Amino acid sequence: MSAPTLVILAAGMASRYGSMKQTEGFGPNGETIMEYSIYDAIRAGFGKVVFIIREEFAEPFKNIFEPKLNGKIETAYVYQSLDKFTNHYPTPTDRKKPWGTAHALLCTKGVVNEPFAVINADDYYGVDAFKQAFDFLTITCSEKTYCILGYELSNTLSDNGTVSRGVCTLDNESYLTNINERTKIFRTASGQIVFEEAGVETPLAEDTRVSMNFMCFAPGFIDLCEHEFALFLEKQGQELKSEFFIPLVAGRFAELELGKVKVIATQAKWFGVTYKEDAPGVKASIDQLVAGQVYPTHLW
């Protein structure tokens, strides 16, 4: 059995952050957040990393990563663009936003043919999460059993604005029964975590399990993304800001009873760069991990 692959979502437009945050350096020697994820994946036993990027960023992106990763892990690059896998569907001419994370994953069709984990480029997930993902992918994963790394909601908030999270509903055995993408979650002045929708604030428990887009699948999930993307285009393809999210497809997998999605709890504390103001906190968090010898000062 081949070693699992790590797929990194790095094609987003970084609209809220205001720059190409995926390649911004935060470590002592300018390491990006995703380099710590790749380092953790290599330590855990992953055999390949596939970067999903926009083609116009390909050259500067490869110039950063190829010298560092050469000889350490196999690399591949996939380009996300609005015309891919649309089957001649007429894309709105003034749409600029990519189709979303599940479409990005669909762009890996034919490149990823083994069990894989998928993560965001700009989120830090923690050493333990990669160990758990590797164990799941090499022992339990099948076309009938996928998993989501479930983070405690209180460990995933930003001090600088609202966040989007896939809010998971679980059964008694920690399998997913439902997942809702909540795009405006924050802590109120009174300390309560809520999500806001249509002007209404709804409370969420501190220990609610949420998806941070760290998920583990067998390659058949990419085919399901293709099937569901066609349905998405029919329903929402003319909306300029509609997005086709991975958690939505994972939720459909459960709803259609194609199999089960295990939510593996992790107590890891997330950090990431949703907003420009998050950057100093990310740098401080990485400095602390280096000081605690979780990572070497020179990652490569």
C-alpha positions in Angstrom: 0.0 0.0 0.0 1.4 3.4 -1.0 1.9 6.1 1.6 -0.9 8.6 1.9 -0.8 12.0 0.1 -1.2 15.5 1.6 -3.3 17.8 -0.5 -2.9 21.5 0.3 -5.5 24.1 -0.7 -3.5 27.2 -1.7 -5.5 28.7 -4.6 -7.7 31.0 -2.5 -7.7 34.7 -3.4 -7.0 35.8 0.2 -9.6 38.5 -0.1 -10.0 39.2 3.6 -6.2 39.0 4.2 -5.3 41.4 1.4 -2.1 39.6 0.1 -0.9 36.2 -0.9 -0.9 35.0 2.6 0.0 31.4 1.6 3.6 32.3 1.0 4.1 34.8 3.7 6.9 33.9 6.1 6.1 33.5 9.8 8.8 31.2 11.1 12.3 32.3 12.4 13.7 31.9 8.9 10.7 33.0 6.9 8.9 29.6 7.0 5.3 29.7 5.9 2.5 28.1 7.9 2.1 25.3 5.4 5.8 24.4 5.7 5.1 23.4 9.4 2.2 21.3 8.1 4.4 19.6 5.5 7.1 19.0 8.1 4.5 17.4 10.4 3.2 15.3 7.5 6.7 14.0 6.6 7.3 13.1 10.2 4.0 11.3 10.3 4.8 9.2 7.2 3.1 10.9 4.2 4.8 10.2 0.9 3.6 13.0 -1.4 2.4 16.6 -1.2 0.0 18.0 -3.9 -0.3 21.8 -4.0 -3.5 23.3 -5.5 -2.6 26.8 -6.7 -3.5 29.3 -9.3 -1.4 29.0 -12.4 -0.3 32.6 -12.4 1.4 32.0 -9.1 3.1 28.8 -10.1 6.6 30.1 -10.8 7.1 32.1 -7.5 5.4 29.3 -5.6 7.7 26.6 -6.9 10.7 28.8 -6.4 9.9 28.9 -2.7 9.1 25.2 -2.1 11.1 23.1 -4.5 14.6 23.9 -3.1 13.3 23.2 0.5 11.4 19.9 -0.3 13.6 18.4 -2.9 14.6 14.9 -1.7 12.4 15.1 1.4 8.9 14.4 -0.1 7.5 14.0 -3.6 5.7 17.1 -4.9 3.0 17.8 -7.5 1.1 20.9 -8.6 -2.5 21.3 -9.7 -4.0 24.5 -11.0 -7.5 25.6 -10.1 -9.4 27.8 -12.6 -13.0 28.7 -13.2 -13.3 26.7 -16.4 -12.2 23.4 -15.0 -14.8 20.6 -14.7 -17.7 22.9 -15.6 -18.6 20.8 -18.7 -19.2 24.0 -20.8 -21.5 25.5 -18.1 -21.6 29.2 -18.9 -19.6 30.8 -16.0 -20.8 34.4 -15.2 -18.5 36.8 -17.0 -18.0 39.0 -14.0 -17.3 36.2 -11.5 -13.8 36.5 -10.1 -14.1 34.2 -7.0 -12.9 30.6 -7.4 -15.6 27.9 -7.1 -14.5 26.9 -3.7 -12.6 24.1 -1.8 -14.5 21.1 -3.2 -13.9 22.3 -6.8 -10.2 22.8 -5.9 -10.1 19.2 -4.8 -11.9 18.1 -7.9 -9.0 19.6 -9.9 -6.7 16.9 -8.4 -8.6 14.2 -10.3 -6.1 11.9 -12.0 -3.3 13.2 -9.8 -4.4 11.9 -6.5 -5.1 8.1 -6.7 -4.4 7.0 -3.1 -5.8 7.8 0.4 -5.2 11.4 1.1 -5.6 14.2 3.7 -6.6 17.7 2.6 -5.7 20.9 4.5 -5.8 24.7 4.1 -2.5 26.4 3.4 -3.0 29.1 5.9 -4.0 27.1 9.0 -1.8 25.5 11.6 -3.2 22.2 12.7 -0.7 20.7 15.2 1.6 17.7 15.3 -1.0 15.3 16.8 -3.5 15.9 14.1 -1.1 14.7 11.4 -0.3 11.5 13.4 -4.0 10.8 13.8 -4.6 11.5 10.1 -1.8 9.1 9.1 -3.1 6.4 11.3 -6.6 6.7 10.0 -5.5 6.8 6.3 -3.2 3.7 6.7 -5.5 1.6 9.0 -9.2 2.6 8.7 -9.8 4.7 5.6 -11.9 3.1 2.8 -14.4 4.2 0.2 -17.0 3.6 2.9 -15.2 5.4 5.8 -13.8 8.9 5.7 -12.9 11.2 8.5 -12.8 14.8 9.6 -10.4 16.1 12.3 -12.8 17.8 14.7 -11.5 20.8 16.5 -13.1 22.4 19.6 -14.8 25.5 18.4 -13.3 27.6 21.3 -9.8 26.7 20.0 -10.5 28.0 16.5 -11.7 31.7 16.8 -9.9 34.8 15.7 -9.6 37.9 17.9 -9.8 40.1 14.8 -13.1 39.2 13.1 -15.6 36.5 12.3 -14.6 33.0 11.0 -16.2 30.4 8.8 -16.4 26.8 10.2 -18.0 23.6 9.3 -20.2 22.9 12.4 -20.5 19.2 12.9 -23.4 17.2 14.4 -22.4 13.8 15.6 -24.1 10.5 16.6 -23.2 8.6 19.8 -20.3 6.9 18.1 -18.8 10.2 16.8 -19.9 9.7 13.2 -21.1 12.8 11.3 -24.8 13.1 10.9 -24.8 16.7 9.6 -22.4 19.5 8.8 -23.3 23.1 8.3 -20.9 25.7 7.0 -21.4 28.8 9.2 -19.7 31.7 7.6 -19.9 34.3 10.4 -18.9 32.9 13.8 -17.6 35.1 16.6 -17.5 35.7 20.3 -19.9 38.4 21.6 -19.0 41.1 24.1 -20.7 39.0 26.8 -18.4 36.0 25.9 -20.9 33.8 24.2 -19.9 32.1 20.9 -22.6 32.7 18.2 -23.1 32.4 14.5 -25.0 35.1 12.7 -27.3 34.4 9.7 -29.8 36.9 8.2 -29.2 39.2 11.2 -30.0 36.6 13.8 -27.4 35.4 16.3 -27.6 31.7 17.3 -25.5 30.4 20.3 -22.9 27.6 19.8 -21.4 25.6 22.7 -17.7 26.1 23.4 -16.9 22.4 22.7 -18.8 22.2 19.5 -16.8 20.1 17.0 -15.9 22.0 13.9 -14.2 21.2 10.6 -11.1 23.2 9.8 -10.8 21.6 6.4 -8.5 18.9 7.7 -10.1 15.8 6.3 -9.1 12.3 5.2 -10.6 10.5 2.1 -10.2 7.7 -0.3 -9.8 8.8 -3.9 -13.5 8.0 -4.7 -14.4 11.2 -2.8 -13.0 13.2 -5.8 -15.5 11.5 -8.1 -18.3 12.4 -5.6 -17.1 16.1 -5.8 -17.4 15.9 -9.6 -21.0 14.6 -9.4 -22.0 17.1 -6.7 -20.3 20.0 -8.6 -22.7 19.5 -11.6 -25.6 19.8 -9.2 -24.1 22.8 -7.5 -23.7 24.6 -10.9 -27.4 23.9 -11.7 -28.5 25.5 -8.4 -26.0 28.2 -7.6 -23.7 28.6 -10.6 -25.0 32.0 -11.5 -24.4 33.5 -8.1 -21.2 35.5 -8.2 -20.1 34.5 -4.7 -21.5 31.0 -4.3 -18.9 28.4 -3.1 -18.7 24.7 -3.4 -17.2 23.6 0.0 -15.6 20.2 0.9 -17.7 19.9 4.1 -20.8 20.1 2.0 -19.8 17.1 -0.1 -18.7 15.3 3.0 -22.2 16.0 4.4 -23.8 14.7 1.2 -21.7 11.5 1.5 -23.3 10.9 4.9 -26.8 12.0 3.8 -26.8 9.7 0.8 -25.7 6.8 3.0 -22.7 6.1 0.8 -20.7 5.5 4.0 -19.7 7.1 7.3 -17.6 10.0 8.2 -15.8 9.6 11.6 -15.1 12.9 13.5 -11.8 12.4 15.2 -11.6 14.8 18.1 -8.4 16.8 18.6 -7.6 19.2 21.4 -5.0 21.0 19.3 -5.3 24.7 19.3 -5.7 26.1 15.8 -4.1 29.3 14.6 -4.1 30.9 11.2 -4.2 34.1 9.2 -7.7 35.0 8.3 -7.0 38.7 8.8 -3.9 40.8 8.4 -4.1 41.5 12.2 -3.7 37.8 12.9 -0.1 37.8 11.7 1.7 38.9 14.9 -0.1 36.3 16.9 0.8 33.6 14.4 4.5 34.6 14.5 4.4 34.5 18.4 2.7 31.1 18.4 5.4 29.6 16.0 8.2 31.2 18.1 6.7 29.5 21.2 6.6 26.1 19.4 10.2 26.5 18.3 11.3 27.6 21.8 9.5 24.5 23.1 11.5 22.3 20.7 8.4 21.1 18.8 10.2 22.4 15.7 13.8 23.1 15.0 14.9 26.8 14.4 15.8 25.9 10.8 13.0 23.7 9.6 14.8 22.4 6.5 
